[in-house]
Every structure is written in C-alpha cells, then in structure tokens.
Amino acid sequence: MKVDLDWVGVLRHGQSTGNVAREEAEAAEADVIDIAERDADVPLTDLGREQASAAGKFFAHRPPDLVVTSTYRRAWDTARLAAPGGVPIVPDERLRDRELGVLDLLTSHGVRERWPDELRRKRRLGKFYYRPPGGESWADVVLRLRSLLAELSAEHAGKRVLLAAHEMTVFALRYLLEGLPEPDLLRAADATEVPNGSVTAWERDRDGGFTMVLAQEVGHLHATDTPPTADDDAAQQLS
C-alpha cells in the first residue's frame, strides 16, 4: 500500500502485569492466566515503567512528530512516559491488541485441553487467517492498521509517526510496509522476539517503499541498565 509518511516506528509497551501473570501460568502448565482486569486495563509493572522511561531517553534525541497510541492502558502509559515534551499523543482504538475471543486468558495448555477443535481448525486455516470464536485473525488486525496508515498518510504526510502499541503491530506493519507475503511473514514472526520497550522502525525509500531501519532495538534499555523482557503478547495465538 502507498504510505506517505517518512518514518514509522513501533514502541512495544513496557512489561505489564499481564505479561508476568502469563509467564507464571505457562510455567506452571495452568489452564487459565490469573488476570483480574480486562485486557484493556492491564497496567505496567514497575519494570515496565522503567522500560518506557528508557525509551523516552531514546526519543529525546530522535523525536517523532506524532505519537499514536493503542487505547489499552499499558500502551497509553508507555506513550506518556516515552513521548518527548511537546509531541502530541493521540489514542486510536485501531492500535489495540489482537482480540482472542473464547481463548482469552487461556494458556497454550488451556487451549489444548479446552478447545482441541480450535487447534485443528487453526492448523487447517493457518495462523494468518484463523479467527478464534469471538476474536480476530491476523488479517483482521492488518485491516484496521491499513485504515489507520491511510488516515495518517492523508493528515500527516511527510511526518515521523511513532505507534505505541503491541507485539502484533510489528508483524502487521511488516506485512503492510514491506509487503511480506503471508508465508514469509509467518516465518519471520516465528524467528522474531519483540521485547517490551523495544523499538522497530521503517524509513521511506526514494521509490516510496519502506525499509526496516531498527529491528526490535533495545540499546536504550541496556544504556540505562534497564533489563529487557520478552513475552509473547498473545501466547494464546496457538503458534
């Protein structure tokens, strides 16, 4: 697709209490992840706030013209801590995390135990097009991000835009900006870790295409002695 932005970046939110709860549940081979809040309200941990602040030091030297954030609390709070002073922050629900429907709050073990038919359906359809009941496929996320990029291009042509969002956003943008076909995208996703607080970015080429110039960058975390953390933001994706 044609995108009239000079630079597009994704800042993955800092570590959240949901990331920690998911890791603990997966390690214990529990069926259910113990998270009291709805997904939209899950907050950052103290470490997550440190990661977001470290990203702020990174962007102080490379300020975007605009920050657009997922409306989920963990991304909103990350955006507030990372955005340089004077840079506008705009929420947009199209940047929310992928919705998992009936698989929400289930570990990979829980999905196998409770929804074996969904595992079989996912294997038949493939990860990109598989949509859990009541949830979204990868293609659904791509569609809403395609709409957002078109709007940003029309209203902020030639600008540098940072998206404060989720792991899935990185993969959807590789599909949209780099034009990766489905098989290549899925292979890249399987081989890619997107740490909390990391920055991934693309610059526009002379021919109007985009090249990735930052690949899950965490140098700003190491520079501030802030431990990076990595957790699949949608472990229930039945990978």
C-alpha positions as CSV (number, residue, x, y, z in Angstrom):
1,M,0.0,0.0,0.0
2,K,1.1,3.6,-0.5
3,V,2.0,5.3,2.8
4,D,3.0,9.0,2.7
5,L,5.0,9.1,5.9
6,D,8.7,9.5,6.1
7,W,9.2,7.3,9.1
8,V,7.0,4.8,11.0
9,G,8.1,3.4,14.4
10,V,6.6,1.0,16.9
11,L,7.3,1.2,20.5
12,R,6.1,-2.0,22.2
13,H,4.6,-1.3,25.6
14,G,6.7,-1.9,28.7
15,Q,6.3,-5.1,30.7
16,S,2.8,-5.4,32.1
17,T,1.3,-7.3,35.0
18,G,-0.4,-9.5,32.3
19,N,3.0,-10.4,30.8
20,V,4.2,-11.6,34.3
21,A,1.0,-13.5,35.0
22,R,1.1,-15.2,31.6
23,E,4.7,-16.3,32.1
24,E,3.8,-17.7,35.6
25,A,0.8,-19.6,34.3
26,E,2.6,-21.1,31.3
27,A,5.5,-22.2,33.5
28,A,3.0,-23.9,35.9
29,E,1.1,-25.5,33.0
30,A,-2.1,-24.0,34.3
31,D,-5.1,-23.7,32.1
32,V,-6.0,-20.1,32.9
33,I,-3.9,-16.9,33.3
34,D,-4.8,-15.2,36.6
35,I,-5.5,-11.6,35.5
36,A,-8.3,-9.7,37.3
37,E,-8.6,-6.8,34.9
38,R,-10.0,-6.8,31.4
39,D,-7.2,-6.7,28.8
40,A,-7.7,-3.0,28.1
41,D,-7.0,-2.2,31.8
42,V,-3.8,-4.2,32.5
43,P,-1.2,-1.9,33.9
44,L,2.6,-1.7,33.6
45,T,4.8,-3.2,36.2
46,D,7.5,-1.1,37.9
47,L,10.0,-2.5,35.4
48,G,7.6,-1.8,32.6
49,R,7.5,1.9,33.6
50,E,11.4,1.9,33.7
51,Q,11.5,0.5,30.2
52,A,9.1,3.1,28.9
53,S,11.2,5.9,30.6
54,A,14.3,4.5,29.0
55,A,12.5,4.7,25.6
56,G,11.9,8.3,26.4
57,K,15.6,9.0,26.6
58,F,15.9,7.3,23.1
59,F,13.2,9.5,21.6
60,A,14.5,12.7,23.2
61,H,17.3,12.6,20.6
62,R,15.1,11.2,17.8
63,P,11.7,12.9,18.4
64,P,8.7,11.8,16.3
65,D,6.2,14.4,15.1
66,L,3.3,12.5,16.5
67,V,2.7,9.6,18.8
68,V,-0.4,7.5,18.2
69,T,-1.2,5.0,21.0
70,S,-3.3,1.9,21.5
71,T,-6.2,2.7,23.9
72,Y,-5.0,-0.1,26.2
73,R,-3.7,1.2,29.4
74,R,-0.2,-0.5,29.2
75,A,0.4,1.2,25.8
76,W,-1.1,4.6,26.9
77,D,1.1,4.7,29.9
78,T,4.1,3.7,27.9
79,A,3.4,6.5,25.4
80,R,3.1,9.1,28.2
81,L,6.4,8.1,29.7
82,A,8.3,7.9,26.3
83,A,7.0,10.8,24.3
84,P,9.2,13.9,24.3
85,G,7.7,17.0,25.7
86,G,5.5,18.9,23.2
87,V,4.9,15.9,21.0
88,P,1.2,15.2,20.7
89,I,-0.2,11.9,21.8
90,V,-3.3,10.7,20.1
91,P,-5.2,7.5,21.1
92,D,-6.6,5.2,18.4
93,E,-8.6,2.0,19.1
94,R,-7.3,0.5,15.8
95,L,-4.0,0.0,17.6
96,R,-5.5,-2.2,20.3
97,D,-4.1,-5.7,20.8
98,R,-5.5,-8.6,18.9
99,E,-8.7,-9.9,20.4
100,L,-8.7,-13.6,21.3
101,G,-12.4,-14.2,21.9
102,V,-13.0,-17.6,23.7
103,L,-9.3,-18.2,24.0
104,D,-8.7,-15.0,26.1
105,L,-6.9,-15.8,29.4
106,L,-6.1,-19.3,28.4
107,T,-2.5,-20.7,28.3
108,S,-1.3,-22.8,25.5
109,H,-2.0,-25.8,27.7
110,G,-5.5,-24.5,28.4
111,V,-6.3,-24.1,24.8
112,R,-5.1,-27.7,24.1
113,E,-7.3,-29.0,26.9
114,R,-10.4,-27.0,26.4
115,W,-10.5,-26.2,22.7
116,P,-8.9,-29.0,20.8
117,D,-11.2,-28.5,17.8
118,E,-9.9,-24.9,17.5
119,L,-6.4,-26.2,17.3
120,R,-7.4,-28.4,14.4
121,R,-9.2,-25.6,12.7
122,K,-6.2,-23.3,13.1
123,R,-3.9,-25.9,11.5
124,R,-6.2,-26.1,8.5
125,L,-6.7,-22.3,8.0
126,G,-3.2,-21.2,9.0
127,K,-2.3,-18.6,11.7
128,F,-2.8,-15.6,9.4
129,Y,-6.5,-16.3,8.6
130,Y,-7.5,-18.3,11.7
131,R,-10.1,-16.3,13.8
132,P,-11.0,-17.8,17.2
133,P,-14.7,-17.6,18.1
134,G,-15.4,-14.0,19.2
135,G,-11.9,-12.9,18.3
136,E,-9.7,-11.7,15.5
137,S,-7.4,-13.1,12.9
138,W,-4.0,-11.6,12.0
139,A,-5.8,-10.5,8.8
140,D,-8.4,-8.6,10.9
141,V,-5.6,-6.7,12.7
142,V,-3.9,-5.9,9.3
143,L,-7.2,-4.4,8.0
144,R,-7.6,-2.0,10.9
145,L,-3.9,-0.9,10.6
146,R,-4.3,-0.4,6.9
147,S,-7.1,2.0,7.6
148,L,-5.0,3.8,10.3
149,L,-2.0,4.2,8.0
150,A,-4.2,5.6,5.2
151,E,-5.6,8.2,7.5
152,L,-2.2,9.1,8.9
153,S,-0.8,9.5,5.4
154,A,-3.6,11.8,4.4
155,E,-3.3,14.0,7.6
156,H,0.4,13.9,8.4
157,A,2.2,13.3,5.0
158,G,5.9,13.5,5.3
159,K,5.9,13.2,9.1
160,R,7.6,10.9,11.5
161,V,4.9,8.9,13.4
162,L,5.5,6.6,16.4
163,L,2.9,4.0,17.3
164,A,2.8,2.9,21.0
165,A,1.3,-0.5,20.7
166,H,1.7,-4.3,20.9
167,E,3.8,-7.1,19.6
168,M,1.3,-7.9,16.9
169,T,1.6,-4.4,15.5
170,V,5.2,-5.1,14.4
171,F,4.2,-8.1,12.4
172,A,1.2,-6.4,10.8
173,L,3.4,-3.5,9.7
174,R,6.0,-5.8,8.2
175,Y,3.1,-7.1,6.0
176,L,1.8,-3.6,5.1
177,L,5.0,-1.6,4.8
178,E,7.5,-4.2,3.5
179,G,4.9,-6.2,1.5
180,L,5.9,-9.5,3.0
181,P,3.7,-12.3,1.7
182,E,1.9,-14.5,4.2
183,P,4.5,-17.4,4.3
184,D,7.5,-15.1,4.7
185,L,5.7,-13.0,7.4
186,L,4.9,-16.1,9.4
187,R,8.4,-17.4,9.1
188,A,9.8,-14.0,10.2
189,A,7.3,-13.9,13.2
190,D,8.4,-17.3,14.3
191,A,12.0,-16.2,14.3
192,T,11.5,-12.8,15.9
193,E,11.3,-11.7,19.5
194,V,9.7,-8.3,20.2
195,P,10.9,-7.3,23.7
196,N,8.9,-5.0,26.0
197,G,10.1,-1.4,25.4
198,S,11.8,-2.3,22.1
199,V,11.7,0.0,19.0
200,T,11.1,-1.2,15.5
201,A,11.1,1.4,12.7
202,W,10.9,1.8,8.9
203,E,12.0,4.7,6.7
204,R,10.5,5.5,3.3
205,D,12.8,4.9,0.3
206,R,13.1,7.1,-2.8
207,D,10.8,4.8,-4.6
208,G,8.1,5.1,-2.0
209,G,8.7,1.7,-0.3
210,F,9.8,1.2,3.2
211,T,13.0,-0.3,4.7
212,M,13.3,-1.5,8.3
213,V,16.0,0.6,10.0
214,L,15.5,-0.5,13.6
215,A,14.8,-4.2,14.4
216,Q,13.4,-4.6,17.9
217,E,16.1,-2.2,19.2
218,V,16.8,-2.4,22.9
219,G,20.1,-0.5,23.1
220,H,18.3,2.3,25.1
221,L,17.4,-0.3,27.8
222,H,20.9,-1.6,28.1
223,A,22.2,2.0,28.2
224,T,20.1,2.8,31.2
225,D,20.7,-0.6,32.9
226,T,17.0,-1.5,32.4
227,P,16.5,-5.2,31.9
228,P,14.7,-6.1,28.7
229,T,11.9,-8.6,29.0
230,A,10.3,-10.7,26.3
231,D,6.9,-12.3,26.5
232,D,4.5,-13.3,23.7
233,D,1.8,-10.6,24.0
234,A,-0.7,-13.2,22.5
235,A,0.6,-16.5,23.6
236,Q,-2.9,-17.9,23.1
237,Q,-2.4,-17.4,19.3
238,L,-1.9,-21.1,19.0
239,S,1.5,-20.7,17.5
